[in-house]
Amino acid sequence: MSVQHTKTVESAYMGRDGKPRCFVKGNALPLFTDELLNEGDAVIVQGNRAVRPS
């Protein structure tokens, strides 16, 4: 099993299309998320998505 590195959410917002997104430290592009996250949440980046660790 691979080690998954978590990143910290810097800001989260609801996109114009009604889908939540967030910015993480070290990433210039916003990431898609399943739910609206909070600043400071830990997430795992998978491609263009940010997923909460289970």
N, CA, C and O atoms as CSV, one atom per row, in Angstrom:
chain,resi,resn,atom,element,x,y,z
A,1,MET,N,N,0.854,-1.194,0.000
A,1,MET,CA,C,0.000,0.000,0.000
A,1,MET,C,C,0.889,1.243,0.000
A,1,MET,O,O,1.853,1.320,0.761
A,2,SER,N,N,0.569,2.193,-0.838
A,2,SER,CA,C,1.397,3.383,-0.937
A,2,SER,C,C,1.057,4.383,0.164
A,2,SER,O,O,-0.078,4.466,0.636
A,3,VAL,N,N,2.065,5.124,0.548
A,3,VAL,CA,C,1.862,6.166,1.557
A,3,VAL,C,C,1.221,7.366,0.872
A,3,VAL,O,O,1.685,7.812,-0.178
A,4,GLN,N,N,0.169,7.877,1.460
A,4,GLN,CA,C,-0.503,9.032,0.866
A,4,GLN,C,C,-0.213,10.261,1.722
A,4,GLN,O,O,-0.451,10.270,2.929
A,5,HIS,N,N,0.300,11.282,1.075
A,5,HIS,CA,C,0.656,12.507,1.786
A,5,HIS,C,C,-0.545,13.436,1.829
A,5,HIS,O,O,-1.206,13.667,0.817
A,6,THR,N,N,-0.814,13.959,3.002
A,6,THR,CA,C,-1.933,14.895,3.121
A,6,THR,C,C,-1.425,16.308,2.901
A,6,THR,O,O,-0.276,16.634,3.198
A,7,LYS,N,N,-2.306,17.127,2.378
A,7,LYS,CA,C,-2.014,18.548,2.199
A,7,LYS,C,C,-3.055,19.322,2.988
A,7,LYS,O,O,-4.105,18.789,3.348
A,8,THR,N,N,-2.751,20.581,3.252
A,8,THR,CA,C,-3.642,21.428,4.045
A,8,THR,C,C,-4.459,22.339,3.132
A,8,THR,O,O,-3.920,22.979,2.228
A,9,VAL,N,N,-5.753,22.384,3.380
A,9,VAL,CA,C,-6.643,23.263,2.615
A,9,VAL,C,C,-6.358,24.712,3.004
A,9,VAL,O,O,-6.408,25.061,4.183
A,10,GLU,N,N,-6.061,25.550,2.018
A,10,GLU,CA,C,-5.828,26.979,2.279
A,10,GLU,C,C,-7.119,27.766,2.181
A,10,GLU,O,O,-7.361,28.678,2.972
A,11,SER,N,N,-7.951,27.410,1.206
A,11,SER,CA,C,-9.261,28.061,1.094
A,11,SER,C,C,-10.193,27.131,0.333
A,11,SER,O,O,-9.764,26.352,-0.518
A,12,ALA,N,N,-11.453,27.228,0.651
A,12,ALA,CA,C,-12.463,26.403,-0.008
A,12,ALA,C,C,-13.623,27.301,-0.401
A,12,ALA,O,O,-13.937,28.274,0.285
A,13,TYR,N,N,-14.246,26.960,-1.503
A,13,TYR,CA,C,-15.356,27.786,-1.972
A,13,TYR,C,C,-16.300,26.952,-2.821
A,13,TYR,O,O,-15.956,25.854,-3.260
A,14,MET,N,N,-17.494,27.486,-3.049
A,14,MET,CA,C,-18.475,26.840,-3.910
A,14,MET,C,C,-18.359,27.474,-5.292
A,14,MET,O,O,-18.498,28.689,-5.435
A,15,GLY,N,N,-18.106,26.650,-6.311
A,15,GLY,CA,C,-17.961,27.165,-7.667
A,15,GLY,C,C,-19.280,27.667,-8.228
A,15,GLY,O,O,-20.345,27.395,-7.675
A,16,ARG,N,N,-19.203,28.390,-9.313
A,16,ARG,CA,C,-20.418,28.919,-9.951
A,16,ARG,C,C,-21.355,27.805,-10.404
A,16,ARG,O,O,-22.566,28.001,-10.500
A,17,ASP,N,N,-20.783,26.631,-10.682
A,17,ASP,CA,C,-21.606,25.498,-11.107
A,17,ASP,C,C,-22.208,24.752,-9.927
A,17,ASP,O,O,-22.865,23.728,-10.109
A,18,GLY,N,N,-21.987,25.259,-8.716
A,18,GLY,CA,C,-22.565,24.629,-7.530
A,18,GLY,C,C,-21.734,23.482,-6.988
A,18,GLY,O,O,-22.181,22.763,-6.094
A,19,LYS,N,N,-20.521,23.299,-7.520
A,19,LYS,CA,C,-19.649,22.216,-7.044
A,19,LYS,C,C,-18.558,22.798,-6.160
A,19,LYS,O,O,-17.960,23.819,-6.497
A,20,PRO,N,N,-18.298,22.152,-5.031
A,20,PRO,CA,C,-17.276,22.680,-4.117
A,20,PRO,C,C,-15.870,22.448,-4.646
A,20,PRO,O,O,-15.599,21.443,-5.303
A,21,ARG,N,N,-14.982,23.386,-4.352
A,21,ARG,CA,C,-13.578,23.292,-4.742
A,21,ARG,C,C,-12.730,23.810,-3.593
A,21,ARG,O,O,-13.223,24.465,-2.675
A,22,CYS,N,N,-11.441,23.500,-3.668
A,22,CYS,CA,C,-10.544,24.039,-2.645
A,22,CYS,C,C,-9.157,24.259,-3.236
A,22,CYS,O,O,-8.798,23.667,-4.254
A,23,PHE,N,N,-8.393,25.115,-2.584
A,23,PHE,CA,C,-6.989,25.327,-2.901
A,23,PHE,C,C,-6.179,24.707,-1.776
A,23,PHE,O,O,-6.535,24.845,-0.605
A,24,VAL,N,N,-5.085,24.020,-2.121
A,24,VAL,CA,C,-4.193,23.484,-1.099
A,24,VAL,C,C,-2.826,24.125,-1.246
A,24,VAL,O,O,-2.492,24.647,-2.310
A,25,LYS,N,N,-2.039,24.089,-0.192
A,25,LYS,CA,C,-0.698,24.661,-0.209
A,25,LYS,C,C,0.124,24.004,-1.308
A,25,LYS,O,O,0.129,22.779,-1.428
A,26,GLY,N,N,0.814,24.798,-2.103
A,26,GLY,CA,C,1.688,24.277,-3.136
A,26,GLY,C,C,0.993,23.968,-4.456
A,26,GLY,O,O,1.648,23.548,-5.411
A,27,ASN,N,N,-0.311,24.167,-4.527
A,27,ASN,CA,C,-1.051,23.920,-5.776
A,27,ASN,C,C,-1.635,25.234,-6.274
A,27,ASN,O,O,-2.302,25.945,-5.521
A,28,ALA,N,N,-1.388,25.556,-7.532
A,28,ALA,CA,C,-1.915,26.805,-8.077
A,28,ALA,C,C,-3.363,26.641,-8.537
A,28,ALA,O,O,-4.144,27.592,-8.496
A,29,LEU,N,N,-3.718,25.431,-8.976
A,29,LEU,CA,C,-5.061,25.209,-9.509
A,29,LEU,C,C,-6.008,24.700,-8.430
A,29,LEU,O,O,-5.592,23.981,-7.522
A,30,PRO,N,N,-7.280,25.073,-8.530
A,30,PRO,CA,C,-8.251,24.568,-7.555
A,30,PRO,C,C,-8.506,23.072,-7.774
A,30,PRO,O,O,-8.402,22.571,-8.895
A,31,LEU,N,N,-8.830,22.388,-6.717
A,31,LEU,CA,C,-9.136,20.957,-6.762
A,31,LEU,C,C,-10.617,20.746,-6.503
A,31,LEU,O,O,-11.223,21.465,-5.707
A,32,PHE,N,N,-11.198,19.764,-7.170
A,32,PHE,CA,C,-12.597,19.424,-6.937
A,32,PHE,C,C,-12.717,18.623,-5.649
A,32,PHE,O,O,-11.830,17.833,-5.325
A,33,THR,N,N,-13.800,18.819,-4.915
A,33,THR,CA,C,-14.039,18.070,-3.683
A,33,THR,C,C,-15.482,17.579,-3.666
A,33,THR,O,O,-16.338,18.115,-4.370
A,34,ASP,N,N,-15.744,16.555,-2.857
A,34,ASP,CA,C,-17.102,16.017,-2.749
A,34,ASP,C,C,-17.973,16.860,-1.843
A,34,ASP,O,O,-19.195,16.877,-1.990
A,35,GLU,N,N,-17.355,17.560,-0.907
A,35,GLU,CA,C,-18.099,18.388,0.044
A,35,GLU,C,C,-17.335,19.679,0.247
A,35,GLU,O,O,-16.144,19.761,-0.052
A,36,LEU,N,N,-18.017,20.673,0.749
A,36,LEU,CA,C,-17.361,21.946,1.031
A,36,LEU,C,C,-16.472,21.752,2.255
A,36,LEU,O,O,-16.956,21.404,3.333
A,37,LEU,N,N,-15.181,21.978,2.087
A,37,LEU,CA,C,-14.218,21.760,3.168
A,37,LEU,C,C,-13.976,23.043,3.938
A,37,LEU,O,O,-14.419,24.118,3.536
A,38,ASN,N,N,-13.272,22.919,5.043
A,38,ASN,CA,C,-12.915,24.068,5.865
A,38,ASN,C,C,-11.432,24.354,5.741
A,38,ASN,O,O,-10.635,23.458,5.464
A,39,GLU,N,N,-11.069,25.614,5.949
A,39,GLU,CA,C,-9.669,26.004,5.936
A,39,GLU,C,C,-8.930,25.205,7.008
A,39,GLU,O,O,-9.400,25.096,8.140
A,40,GLY,N,N,-7.784,24.653,6.653
A,40,GLY,CA,C,-7.004,23.894,7.627
A,40,GLY,C,C,-7.272,22.397,7.605
A,40,GLY,O,O,-6.553,21.638,8.254
A,41,ASP,N,N,-8.306,21.949,6.864
A,41,ASP,CA,C,-8.592,20.515,6.758
A,41,ASP,C,C,-7.443,19.804,6.049
A,41,ASP,O,O,-6.787,20.381,5.181
A,42,ALA,N,N,-7.207,18.555,6.423
A,42,ALA,CA,C,-6.204,17.734,5.746
A,42,ALA,C,C,-6.900,16.958,4.635
A,42,ALA,O,O,-7.957,16.366,4.850
A,43,VAL,N,N,-6.306,16.964,3.451
A,43,VAL,CA,C,-6.870,16.232,2.321
A,43,VAL,C,C,-5.758,15.478,1.601
A,43,VAL,O,O,-4.579,15.810,1.730
A,44,ILE,N,N,-6.150,14.461,0.844
A,44,ILE,CA,C,-5.233,13.725,-0.011
A,44,ILE,C,C,-5.539,14.146,-1.441
A,44,ILE,O,O,-6.691,14.103,-1.873
A,45,VAL,N,N,-4.502,14.553,-2.177
A,45,VAL,CA,C,-4.688,15.005,-3.555
A,45,VAL,C,C,-4.567,13.808,-4.488
A,45,VAL,O,O,-3.565,13.092,-4.476
A,46,GLN,N,N,-5.603,13.604,-5.295
A,46,GLN,CA,C,-5.617,12.538,-6.298
A,46,GLN,C,C,-5.959,13.179,-7.636
A,46,GLN,O,O,-7.127,13.411,-7.947
A,47,GLY,N,N,-4.924,13.463,-8.422
A,47,GLY,CA,C,-5.150,14.126,-9.704
A,47,GLY,C,C,-5.683,15.527,-9.490
A,47,GLY,O,O,-5.016,16.357,-8.872
A,48,ASN,N,N,-6.899,15.807,-10.000
A,48,ASN,CA,C,-7.495,17.145,-9.832
A,48,ASN,C,C,-8.557,17.141,-8.742
A,48,ASN,O,O,-9.413,18.024,-8.702
A,49,ARG,N,N,-8.503,16.148,-7.855
A,49,ARG,CA,C,-9.468,16.043,-6.761
A,49,ARG,C,C,-8.759,16.065,-5.417
A,49,ARG,O,O,-7.614,15.631,-5.296
A,50,ALA,N,N,-9.445,16.569,-4.428
A,50,ALA,CA,C,-8.958,16.517,-3.040
A,50,ALA,C,C,-9.953,15.652,-2.261
A,50,ALA,O,O,-11.156,15.910,-2.272
A,51,VAL,N,N,-9.440,14.640,-1.594
A,51,VAL,CA,C,-10.293,13.692,-0.871
A,51,VAL,C,C,-9.903,13.691,0.595
A,51,VAL,O,O,-8.719,13.695,0.931
A,52,ARG,N,N,-10.902,13.685,1.469
A,52,ARG,CA,C,-10.625,13.599,2.894
A,52,ARG,C,C,-10.100,12.214,3.237
A,52,ARG,O,O,-10.651,11.223,2.757
A,53,PRO,N,N,-9.061,12.113,4.045
A,53,PRO,CA,C,-8.584,10.784,4.442
A,53,PRO,C,C,-9.656,10.083,5.278
A,53,PRO,O,O,-10.309,10.715,6.108
A,54,SER,N,N,-9.834,8.791,5.063
A,54,SER,CA,C,-10.900,8.083,5.798
A,54,SER,C,C,-10.424,7.628,7.169
A,54,SER,O,O,-11.189,7.019,7.918
